[in-house]
Amino acid sequence: MSYPMGPRKKTPGEIAQIVTGQLQGPVADQVRRRLENWNNPVAKLDRRHRRAGRVMTVWFSVLAVLAVIGLFTFLGVFPVGVGVGAAVGGAVFGVLAIRTGGKMREIRAAKQQLALTAPPVRVPLPARTSAARQPMERLDEAEATLGELLRQLDSPSLTSVPTESVDQARATSLEAAAAIRSVSAQLQAVERARDMAPPLNRGPLVEGVRRLREQLDEGVDGYCVLVGAAGNALAASTAVDQRHALNDATDHLAGLASALRDLSR
């Protein structure tokens, strides 16, 4: 005789999907953002680091107490046996503190590596009617392509490109993308001002939109030059001239990012 089985227990992930599916509007967006922030790899490492820091505080507190006991034993306040026990306990907790400190250093190193290799945060694209839409779509595609190219270039088993060149290209690409997005934000703000201004006063704003669009196209073109150099370096990773081409493209993009930042100010 078989008995009906009870309802299967839902996993926390399924419960979260049900809750967010039932919520609507700003509340649902807020819940989704909090879930994404909680599951973010950097946030997880931050929580691990904070836990290790609290444990380290406990170890240091115990070591401080044991040190005081050892001092009182040296002064004759406590018997020698108590001092020996404090010394043994101090050695044990000292080892635990060293191990916890090593774990904290590993977590910090993992955060730094994650900051270099994590994919760029997806920024919402401008409205389809905005002149910034098409360049920012190109930038999104270029960022995804460059991230994959640099990941493969950073593998010693695949290429002979120096790690320093890859790290420099990655850092410069992040800086340049931020500068390009700053120009995009300016363009969109000028567009809103143009649309709200009286028709007779729109001339300078129209010109401003055109000029910012040119700067935006130039920035994205420069970013794509770095993508092309990274692709060439991966295709012919044993050729020294391709490494130089990657470094030259990185320097060019760094200068372009600096110019865009100066213009945005």
Backbone bond lengths (Angstrom), bond angles and torsions (degrees), N, CA, C in turn:
res aa  C-N    CA-C-N  psi(-1)  N-CA   C-N-CA  omega(-1)  CA-C   N-CA-C  phi
1 M - - - 1.469 - - 1.531 108.54 -
2 S 1.293 116.57 127.12 1.469 120.30 -178.53 1.520 110.21 -100.61
3 Y 1.276 113.80 144.62 1.459 120.15 179.75 1.526 109.18 -108.11
4 P 1.314 116.88 141.67 1.464 118.75 -179.94 1.526 110.83 -64.09
5 M 1.287 114.26 135.03 1.462 118.87 179.18 1.523 110.21 -78.95
6 G 1.332 115.73 146.85 1.454 120.40 178.74 1.515 110.79 -71.51
7 P 1.300 117.76 168.60 1.462 121.08 -179.80 1.529 111.06 -62.89
8 R 1.317 115.72 139.99 1.452 120.42 179.72 1.526 110.15 -68.84
9 K 1.343 113.85 136.55 1.456 118.13 179.39 1.524 109.44 -71.36
10 K 1.302 114.32 136.76 1.464 119.59 -178.88 1.521 110.04 -84.79
11 T 1.310 115.55 144.98 1.458 121.31 177.46 1.531 109.06 -76.18
12 P 1.358 116.91 159.79 1.471 118.76 177.41 1.525 113.15 -56.21
13 G 1.359 116.74 -35.41 1.467 118.80 179.10 1.522 111.87 -65.57
14 E 1.348 116.70 -40.11 1.461 119.74 178.67 1.516 111.12 -67.07
15 I 1.334 116.27 -39.09 1.470 119.73 178.04 1.524 110.35 -62.84
16 A 1.344 116.16 -41.77 1.472 119.40 179.44 1.522 111.01 -63.34
17 Q 1.352 117.02 -39.33 1.466 119.83 178.87 1.516 110.97 -65.34
18 I 1.338 117.37 -39.50 1.464 120.40 179.72 1.518 110.28 -64.70
19 V 1.348 115.61 -43.67 1.468 119.39 -177.36 1.520 110.62 -65.10
20 T 1.342 116.27 -47.98 1.466 118.87 -179.02 1.523 111.56 -67.70
21 G 1.335 117.71 -27.71 1.449 120.36 177.82 1.514 112.62 -70.61
22 Q 1.345 116.00 -29.98 1.459 119.52 -179.02 1.524 112.53 -84.83
23 L 1.339 115.75 -22.55 1.450 118.24 -180.00 1.519 110.36 -81.61
24 Q 1.293 116.26 151.45 1.458 121.40 -178.59 1.521 109.02 -130.72
25 G 1.312 115.59 155.60 1.446 121.85 171.15 1.520 113.84 71.88
26 P 1.355 117.21 -150.26 1.461 121.70 -175.22 1.526 113.46 -59.10
27 V 1.342 117.37 -33.48 1.463 119.72 -179.32 1.527 110.20 -62.60
28 A 1.326 116.34 -44.51 1.470 120.32 179.02 1.523 110.55 -63.09
29 D 1.329 117.18 -42.13 1.463 119.83 178.64 1.523 111.14 -61.74
30 Q 1.340 115.95 -40.52 1.464 119.35 -179.87 1.521 110.87 -65.82
31 V 1.339 116.69 -42.08 1.464 119.97 178.80 1.519 110.36 -62.89
32 R 1.334 116.87 -43.96 1.466 119.79 179.94 1.524 111.31 -61.88
33 R 1.341 115.95 -42.37 1.467 118.69 -179.90 1.520 110.84 -63.16
34 R 1.339 116.85 -40.20 1.461 118.95 -179.70 1.520 111.33 -67.57
35 L 1.326 117.01 -38.50 1.466 119.66 176.96 1.519 110.85 -64.80
36 E 1.333 116.38 -42.36 1.464 119.44 178.87 1.524 110.92 -64.13
37 N 1.345 116.38 -41.49 1.459 119.61 179.22 1.530 110.91 -64.88
38 W 1.345 116.56 -37.94 1.466 120.03 -179.10 1.530 110.91 -66.54
39 N 1.337 116.18 -38.43 1.466 120.43 -177.06 1.526 112.66 -88.45
40 N 1.328 117.09 -0.90 1.456 119.94 179.10 1.528 110.11 -62.91
41 P 1.353 118.70 132.99 1.472 120.18 -178.45 1.522 113.51 -57.29
42 V 1.332 117.11 -37.06 1.462 119.20 179.39 1.529 110.21 -66.84
43 A 1.343 116.85 -40.03 1.462 119.89 178.05 1.524 110.87 -63.30
44 K 1.325 117.51 -38.58 1.462 120.46 177.81 1.523 111.08 -62.83
45 L 1.336 116.27 -42.97 1.460 119.24 177.81 1.525 111.16 -65.22
46 D 1.334 117.09 -36.94 1.466 120.43 176.94 1.527 110.76 -61.64
47 R 1.331 117.06 -42.43 1.464 119.60 179.47 1.525 110.64 -65.01
48 R 1.331 116.86 -41.28 1.463 119.71 177.60 1.530 110.91 -62.47
49 H 1.324 116.59 -39.88 1.461 120.54 -179.62 1.527 110.30 -66.11
50 R 1.332 117.43 -41.48 1.459 119.70 179.18 1.529 111.04 -64.79
51 R 1.351 116.45 -41.16 1.468 118.71 178.04 1.525 110.86 -62.68
52 A 1.326 116.25 -43.59 1.464 119.29 178.82 1.529 110.67 -64.01
53 G 1.333 117.52 -35.94 1.463 120.50 177.50 1.513 111.77 -64.70
54 R 1.345 116.79 -40.38 1.475 118.91 177.32 1.527 111.24 -64.85
55 V 1.340 115.98 -40.30 1.468 119.15 177.78 1.521 110.47 -63.87
56 M 1.330 117.03 -41.01 1.459 120.80 178.34 1.526 110.81 -61.01
57 T 1.323 117.14 -38.76 1.465 120.49 177.21 1.522 110.91 -61.28
58 V 1.330 116.81 -40.79 1.465 120.46 178.20 1.521 110.42 -62.68
59 W 1.350 116.49 -46.31 1.466 119.08 -179.32 1.522 111.07 -60.45
60 F 1.330 118.03 -43.68 1.462 120.79 -179.85 1.530 111.29 -65.44
61 S 1.333 116.28 -36.41 1.465 119.06 178.07 1.522 110.58 -63.90
62 V 1.338 116.67 -44.41 1.465 120.27 178.89 1.520 110.51 -64.42
63 L 1.336 116.69 -41.83 1.462 120.09 178.45 1.526 111.52 -62.26
64 A 1.330 116.88 -36.91 1.460 120.02 178.43 1.536 110.68 -64.66
65 V 1.337 115.99 -42.44 1.470 119.87 178.18 1.522 110.73 -63.16
66 L 1.329 116.93 -44.62 1.464 120.77 179.95 1.527 111.24 -65.03
67 A 1.323 116.96 -34.91 1.461 119.95 177.18 1.526 110.92 -65.01
68 V 1.318 116.28 -40.20 1.474 119.88 177.68 1.525 110.15 -63.97
69 I 1.346 116.38 -42.50 1.469 119.68 178.53 1.536 110.06 -61.47
70 G 1.343 116.27 -42.38 1.465 119.36 177.98 1.512 112.08 -62.03
71 L 1.329 116.78 -39.81 1.461 120.02 178.41 1.523 111.01 -63.88
72 F 1.335 117.41 -44.76 1.466 120.14 179.00 1.526 111.51 -64.79
73 T 1.349 115.66 -33.62 1.470 118.43 176.19 1.520 110.26 -65.59
74 F 1.320 116.91 -41.30 1.472 121.30 178.28 1.521 110.65 -62.29
75 L 1.339 116.63 -34.32 1.462 120.67 179.87 1.521 112.52 -82.54
76 G 1.327 117.35 -4.08 1.457 121.01 177.68 1.515 114.30 90.14
77 V 1.313 118.45 6.60 1.472 120.43 179.67 1.526 110.20 -72.54
78 F 1.330 118.12 -41.05 1.461 123.14 179.66 1.521 109.67 -109.01
79 P 1.319 117.56 154.10 1.471 119.85 176.80 1.520 111.51 -67.58
80 V 1.343 115.36 164.70 1.459 120.56 -176.17 1.523 111.47 -63.02
81 G 1.325 117.32 -35.69 1.464 120.01 -179.31 1.516 112.28 -59.76
82 V 1.326 115.43 -37.72 1.469 118.56 178.30 1.523 110.46 -65.78
83 G 1.345 115.43 -39.61 1.455 118.87 178.67 1.513 112.46 -65.29
84 V 1.342 117.00 -38.51 1.463 119.86 177.64 1.522 110.37 -64.25
85 G 1.320 116.29 -43.45 1.467 119.43 177.52 1.516 111.91 -61.10
86 A 1.356 116.81 -39.23 1.462 120.39 178.44 1.524 110.83 -65.28
87 A 1.359 116.79 -38.66 1.457 119.86 179.12 1.519 111.28 -65.22
88 V 1.366 116.07 -43.13 1.464 118.86 178.29 1.530 110.46 -63.82
89 G 1.323 116.01 -44.75 1.467 119.40 177.92 1.507 112.01 -62.00
90 G 1.356 116.67 -37.59 1.452 119.47 178.00 1.514 111.97 -63.95
91 A 1.342 116.79 -38.59 1.464 119.62 178.01 1.526 110.80 -64.40
92 V 1.341 116.53 -43.30 1.465 120.21 -179.08 1.524 110.84 -63.50
93 F 1.337 115.64 -49.46 1.466 118.26 -177.50 1.526 111.41 -71.74
94 G 1.346 117.47 -24.93 1.449 119.63 174.16 1.522 111.47 -65.60
95 V 1.348 116.03 -41.32 1.463 120.02 176.48 1.516 110.53 -63.14
96 L 1.344 117.07 -42.50 1.468 120.18 178.81 1.530 111.06 -62.92
97 A 1.342 116.53 -39.02 1.469 119.60 179.08 1.523 110.64 -65.54
98 I 1.344 116.54 -39.85 1.471 119.76 179.33 1.531 110.13 -64.48
99 R 1.340 116.23 -43.08 1.464 119.00 179.48 1.529 111.23 -64.23
100 T 1.329 116.45 -40.30 1.471 119.39 178.61 1.522 110.84 -65.73
101 G 1.341 116.84 -40.00 1.455 119.90 176.96 1.523 111.73 -62.16
102 G 1.346 116.94 -39.71 1.456 120.12 176.20 1.518 112.12 -63.48
103 K 1.329 115.86 -38.93 1.464 119.18 177.93 1.531 111.03 -64.44
104 M 1.339 116.37 -38.98 1.465 119.04 178.75 1.522 110.60 -65.22
105 R 1.333 117.41 -38.28 1.473 119.74 177.58 1.526 110.67 -65.39
106 E 1.325 117.32 -39.11 1.460 120.22 177.71 1.528 111.16 -62.93
107 I 1.331 116.68 -39.51 1.468 120.36 179.84 1.522 110.03 -66.27
108 R 1.342 116.82 -41.92 1.474 118.94 178.10 1.522 111.14 -63.57
109 A 1.328 117.26 -40.26 1.461 119.99 177.80 1.524 110.80 -64.62
110 A 1.341 116.64 -38.91 1.464 119.93 178.39 1.522 110.64 -64.76
111 K 1.334 118.39 -37.47 1.460 121.41 177.80 1.523 110.94 -65.11
112 Q 1.330 116.87 -41.63 1.454 119.50 179.09 1.529 111.08 -64.62
113 Q 1.334 116.80 -42.46 1.454 119.86 178.27 1.519 111.49 -64.93
114 L 1.345 116.06 -39.50 1.454 120.00 179.41 1.521 110.85 -65.23
115 A 1.334 115.95 -37.06 1.463 119.17 178.83 1.524 111.62 -63.59
116 L 1.355 116.28 -30.08 1.461 119.59 179.96 1.518 112.70 -82.11
117 T 1.336 116.00 -33.61 1.468 119.14 -171.75 1.516 113.60 -104.23
118 A 1.340 117.88 -11.89 1.461 118.88 -177.58 1.523 110.25 -66.84
119 P 1.322 117.82 145.07 1.466 119.52 177.59 1.517 110.46 -66.62
120 P 1.316 117.94 150.94 1.450 120.25 -178.68 1.520 111.84 -62.84
121 V 1.327 114.21 146.79 1.467 119.42 178.84 1.523 109.20 -65.88
122 R 1.311 115.65 132.81 1.460 120.05 -178.59 1.524 109.95 -74.38
123 V 1.314 115.58 115.78 1.458 121.66 178.17 1.524 108.25 -96.19
124 P 1.344 118.75 134.30 1.466 119.89 -179.84 1.525 111.20 -55.34
125 L 1.320 115.85 138.61 1.459 120.94 179.05 1.522 110.68 -73.08
126 P 1.324 117.50 153.72 1.464 120.29 174.68 1.535 110.67 -62.41
127 A 1.314 114.92 166.41 1.464 119.66 178.01 1.523 110.24 -61.49
128 R 1.333 115.99 153.27 1.469 119.91 -177.96 1.525 112.40 -62.93
129 T 1.312 117.17 -24.34 1.461 120.23 179.66 1.524 112.37 -83.37
130 S 1.330 117.81 -6.96 1.455 121.21 -176.90 1.523 110.56 -82.58
131 A 1.326 116.02 145.07 1.458 121.10 175.89 1.525 111.48 -68.11
132 A 1.332 117.27 -15.65 1.465 120.62 179.80 1.519 112.48 -84.98
133 R 1.321 118.11 -8.83 1.460 120.08 -174.07 1.537 112.47 -62.77
134 Q 1.320 116.75 -52.51 1.462 119.73 -174.60 1.536 112.48 -64.81
135 P 1.344 120.09 -43.66 1.469 118.60 176.51 1.530 112.90 -62.92
136 M 1.338 118.05 -36.75 1.460 119.61 -178.59 1.523 111.60 -73.31
137 E 1.326 117.71 -29.40 1.464 119.71 172.31 1.529 109.97 -64.15
138 R 1.329 115.98 -42.33 1.465 119.85 176.86 1.520 110.99 -62.12
139 L 1.327 116.45 -40.68 1.464 119.82 -179.34 1.530 111.05 -64.24
140 D 1.332 117.30 -41.87 1.462 120.49 178.31 1.528 110.87 -59.35
141 E 1.327 116.22 -45.79 1.468 119.60 179.56 1.530 110.91 -65.62
142 A 1.339 116.57 -39.23 1.467 120.08 -179.58 1.522 110.68 -66.92
143 E 1.334 117.49 -38.42 1.460 120.45 178.90 1.527 111.23 -63.57
144 A 1.325 116.43 -44.09 1.467 119.60 179.50 1.525 110.84 -63.31
145 T 1.326 116.85 -42.33 1.467 120.46 179.90 1.519 111.30 -66.23
146 L 1.332 116.73 -44.87 1.457 120.05 -179.02 1.524 111.20 -64.68
147 G 1.333 117.25 -38.91 1.456 119.64 178.60 1.517 111.99 -58.82
148 E 1.334 117.00 -42.73 1.462 120.75 179.35 1.530 110.78 -68.64
149 L 1.338 117.23 -41.34 1.469 120.01 178.99 1.525 111.43 -62.28
150 L 1.336 117.13 -45.19 1.457 119.92 -178.86 1.523 111.22 -68.00
151 R 1.320 117.20 -32.28 1.470 119.24 177.16 1.526 110.23 -62.91
152 Q 1.324 116.58 -41.78 1.459 119.18 179.30 1.529 111.75 -73.92
153 L 1.324 116.76 -35.80 1.465 119.36 177.80 1.523 111.63 -66.35
154 D 1.328 117.02 -24.39 1.464 121.65 -178.01 1.524 111.78 -82.79
155 S 1.328 118.01 0.66 1.463 121.53 -179.49 1.528 109.66 -95.78
156 P 1.333 118.50 112.85 1.473 120.24 -179.32 1.521 113.24 -60.77
157 S 1.339 117.23 -25.88 1.461 119.70 -179.44 1.528 112.28 -74.83
158 L 1.337 116.95 -16.50 1.457 120.38 -178.21 1.519 112.96 -103.35
159 T 1.319 117.44 -37.94 1.461 120.56 -173.70 1.522 110.26 -135.82
160 S 1.309 114.32 167.86 1.470 121.18 175.82 1.524 111.45 -111.76
161 V 1.310 117.92 16.42 1.459 121.56 178.54 1.529 108.53 -71.17
162 P 1.340 118.66 131.25 1.464 120.60 -178.71 1.532 111.73 -59.56
163 T 1.336 114.90 142.55 1.464 119.92 179.05 1.515 111.29 -60.91
164 E 1.338 117.04 -34.04 1.468 119.91 -179.67 1.523 111.25 -61.30
165 S 1.316 117.10 -39.24 1.468 120.39 179.55 1.523 110.84 -66.03
166 V 1.332 115.82 -40.99 1.463 119.44 179.68 1.528 110.50 -65.96
167 D 1.339 117.16 -44.10 1.468 120.35 179.99 1.521 111.08 -63.00
168 Q 1.336 116.13 -39.91 1.472 119.36 179.29 1.527 110.72 -65.75
169 A 1.335 116.55 -41.89 1.463 119.73 178.72 1.520 110.72 -64.03
170 R 1.332 116.91 -40.11 1.467 120.20 -179.52 1.528 111.19 -65.88
171 A 1.331 116.70 -45.41 1.465 119.67 -179.95 1.524 111.22 -64.87
172 T 1.326 117.09 -41.00 1.463 120.60 179.73 1.528 111.08 -65.91
173 S 1.334 116.74 -37.94 1.463 119.38 -179.57 1.530 110.80 -64.73
174 L 1.331 116.97 -38.72 1.465 119.99 177.71 1.521 111.20 -64.69
175 E 1.336 115.57 -42.98 1.461 120.23 179.22 1.528 111.16 -64.49
176 A 1.329 116.10 -42.35 1.461 119.97 -179.12 1.521 111.23 -67.34
177 A 1.333 117.98 -41.27 1.462 120.82 179.53 1.527 110.59 -61.78
178 A 1.334 116.44 -39.44 1.464 119.48 178.11 1.527 110.82 -64.30
179 A 1.340 117.27 -41.00 1.468 120.62 178.69 1.525 110.76 -65.51
180 I 1.331 117.11 -40.09 1.468 120.34 179.18 1.521 110.42 -64.49
181 R 1.312 116.78 -42.28 1.474 119.79 179.38 1.525 111.64 -66.78
182 S 1.321 116.86 -29.44 1.459 119.21 175.36 1.529 110.64 -65.17
183 V 1.327 117.03 -41.73 1.467 120.47 176.57 1.523 110.39 -65.01
184 S 1.336 117.10 -38.73 1.460 120.70 178.04 1.527 111.12 -61.10
185 A 1.340 116.53 -42.81 1.464 119.73 178.70 1.532 110.79 -62.81
186 Q 1.337 116.17 -39.30 1.467 119.26 177.48 1.523 110.88 -63.21
187 L 1.319 116.48 -44.31 1.467 120.48 -179.33 1.529 110.66 -59.38
188 Q 1.322 116.25 -44.62 1.464 119.38 -178.88 1.527 111.14 -65.42
189 A 1.337 117.32 -36.91 1.463 119.91 177.86 1.524 110.88 -65.29
190 V 1.337 117.00 -41.45 1.468 120.26 178.57 1.523 109.88 -66.01
191 E 1.323 117.78 -36.78 1.469 120.29 177.10 1.528 111.28 -61.41
192 R 1.328 116.01 -42.14 1.477 118.23 178.81 1.524 110.65 -64.54
193 A 1.333 116.21 -40.11 1.468 118.86 177.38 1.520 110.96 -64.82
194 R 1.319 117.50 -40.00 1.468 121.49 178.47 1.527 110.87 -60.75
195 D 1.311 116.70 -43.61 1.463 119.92 -177.16 1.526 112.30 -68.93
196 M 1.347 116.89 -26.64 1.464 119.74 -178.59 1.521 112.80 -92.05
197 A 1.324 117.03 -17.70 1.459 120.25 -176.17 1.526 110.60 -74.91
198 P 1.334 117.55 152.81 1.471 120.43 174.88 1.531 109.91 -60.24
199 P 1.314 117.48 149.92 1.480 120.46 -176.19 1.519 113.69 -53.74
200 L 1.341 118.09 -38.01 1.456 120.48 -177.28 1.528 112.45 -70.50
201 N 1.342 118.07 -17.90 1.466 121.71 -177.25 1.529 112.87 -103.73
202 R 1.319 116.74 10.01 1.465 118.70 -174.34 1.519 113.69 -87.86
203 G 1.326 117.69 -11.06 1.465 119.96 -175.64 1.516 113.73 -55.03
204 P 1.359 118.46 -55.44 1.470 119.07 179.95 1.526 112.63 -61.79
205 L 1.327 116.96 -32.75 1.463 119.60 -179.70 1.526 110.86 -71.00
206 V 1.322 116.45 -38.18 1.469 119.50 176.26 1.519 110.26 -62.29
207 E 1.332 116.00 -42.35 1.463 120.30 177.79 1.532 110.82 -64.49
208 G 1.346 115.86 -38.17 1.462 119.23 178.17 1.519 112.01 -63.63
209 V 1.334 116.98 -40.04 1.462 120.57 176.88 1.525 110.38 -62.53
210 R 1.330 116.46 -43.16 1.469 119.78 -179.60 1.530 111.12 -63.07
211 R 1.327 116.27 -43.21 1.463 120.07 -178.44 1.532 111.08 -66.28
212 L 1.324 116.74 -42.58 1.469 119.66 179.61 1.523 111.27 -67.20
213 R 1.328 116.89 -34.84 1.460 119.07 176.98 1.528 110.30 -64.09
214 E 1.333 117.43 -38.59 1.461 119.90 177.25 1.526 110.63 -63.22
215 Q 1.329 117.11 -43.77 1.462 120.29 177.50 1.527 111.06 -61.87
216 L 1.326 115.78 -39.05 1.461 120.28 -179.31 1.528 110.29 -65.55
217 D 1.328 116.69 -44.61 1.470 120.13 178.22 1.530 110.65 -62.38
218 E 1.319 116.38 -40.29 1.470 119.62 179.93 1.528 110.55 -64.17
219 G 1.338 116.56 -41.46 1.460 119.56 179.23 1.519 112.30 -64.21
220 V 1.333 117.20 -44.32 1.463 120.36 179.69 1.526 110.73 -66.86
221 D 1.339 117.13 -38.25 1.467 119.97 176.99 1.531 110.31 -60.48
222 G 1.330 116.56 -42.85 1.456 119.47 178.32 1.511 112.10 -63.94
223 Y 1.324 116.79 -37.50 1.466 120.60 177.18 1.525 109.90 -63.64
224 C 1.328 116.06 -40.93 1.465 120.07 -179.49 1.525 111.76 -68.24
225 V 1.336 117.23 -27.32 1.460 119.81 173.98 1.524 110.16 -61.84
226 L 1.345 116.20 -41.45 1.463 119.89 177.22 1.522 110.94 -65.18
227 V 1.324 117.28 -38.60 1.470 120.48 176.92 1.524 110.24 -60.63
228 G 1.348 116.35 -45.43 1.459 119.49 179.07 1.519 112.31 -62.73
229 A 1.355 116.62 -40.61 1.466 119.60 178.99 1.522 111.05 -64.97
230 A 1.335 117.06 -39.02 1.462 119.78 177.86 1.524 110.80 -65.71
231 G 1.338 116.72 -38.50 1.463 119.62 177.39 1.512 112.08 -64.80
232 N 1.334 116.59 -41.36 1.465 119.88 177.88 1.524 111.18 -65.26
233 A 1.337 116.09 -39.24 1.459 119.53 179.09 1.523 111.32 -64.74
234 L 1.320 116.54 -36.26 1.468 119.36 178.49 1.521 111.06 -72.37
235 A 1.325 116.54 -37.55 1.467 119.68 -179.61 1.521 111.91 -68.12
236 A 1.329 116.51 -32.83 1.466 120.00 -179.17 1.520 108.43 -132.70
237 S 1.328 116.27 62.30 1.464 121.21 -169.90 1.515 112.91 -69.48
238 T 1.337 118.83 -16.29 1.458 120.71 -179.79 1.515 112.22 -88.99
239 A 1.334 116.88 -5.88 1.465 119.96 -178.17 1.518 109.68 -89.29
240 V 1.332 116.50 125.95 1.462 120.98 -176.38 1.519 110.89 -63.46
241 D 1.361 117.30 -37.18 1.463 119.58 -176.66 1.520 111.15 -63.75
242 Q 1.338 118.49 -28.50 1.460 120.05 178.41 1.521 110.69 -71.35
243 R 1.328 117.18 -34.21 1.468 119.05 175.00 1.522 109.98 -64.14
244 H 1.350 114.95 -41.67 1.461 118.05 177.80 1.519 110.96 -64.21
245 A 1.317 117.58 -37.54 1.464 120.55 178.72 1.525 110.64 -63.22
246 L 1.333 116.74 -39.07 1.465 119.76 177.95 1.523 110.43 -64.77
247 N 1.338 116.89 -42.50 1.461 119.81 178.83 1.526 111.15 -65.69
248 D 1.331 117.03 -40.56 1.468 119.95 178.81 1.526 111.52 -63.74
249 A 1.341 116.43 -41.97 1.467 119.73 178.73 1.521 110.52 -65.38
250 T 1.327 116.96 -37.16 1.462 120.26 177.92 1.522 110.93 -63.74
251 D 1.339 116.92 -43.97 1.466 120.36 178.69 1.523 111.06 -63.74
252 H 1.335 116.19 -40.72 1.465 119.54 179.21 1.521 110.92 -63.02
253 L 1.330 116.67 -43.12 1.465 119.97 -179.24 1.524 110.83 -68.02
254 A 1.338 117.23 -35.83 1.469 119.91 177.43 1.521 110.39 -61.94
255 G 1.348 116.89 -43.07 1.456 119.59 177.26 1.516 112.44 -64.84
256 L 1.330 116.49 -38.64 1.457 120.33 178.92 1.522 110.83 -66.21
257 A 1.337 117.48 -41.07 1.469 120.89 178.14 1.521 110.72 -62.93
258 S 1.340 116.76 -40.26 1.466 120.01 177.84 1.521 110.99 -63.34
259 A 1.337 116.98 -40.83 1.460 120.13 179.44 1.531 111.06 -65.27
260 L 1.342 116.85 -40.20 1.463 120.13 179.34 1.519 110.84 -65.12
261 R 1.330 117.14 -39.28 1.475 119.48 177.90 1.523 110.62 -63.74
262 D 1.331 116.44 -42.03 1.463 118.78 179.49 1.521 111.15 -63.72
263 L 1.332 117.28 -40.68 1.475 120.36 179.05 1.524 111.18 -65.98
264 S 1.340 116.59 -37.62 1.474 119.26 -178.18 1.522 110.99 -68.47
265 R 1.330 116.40 -25.98 1.483 118.34 177.12 1.529 111.38 -75.81
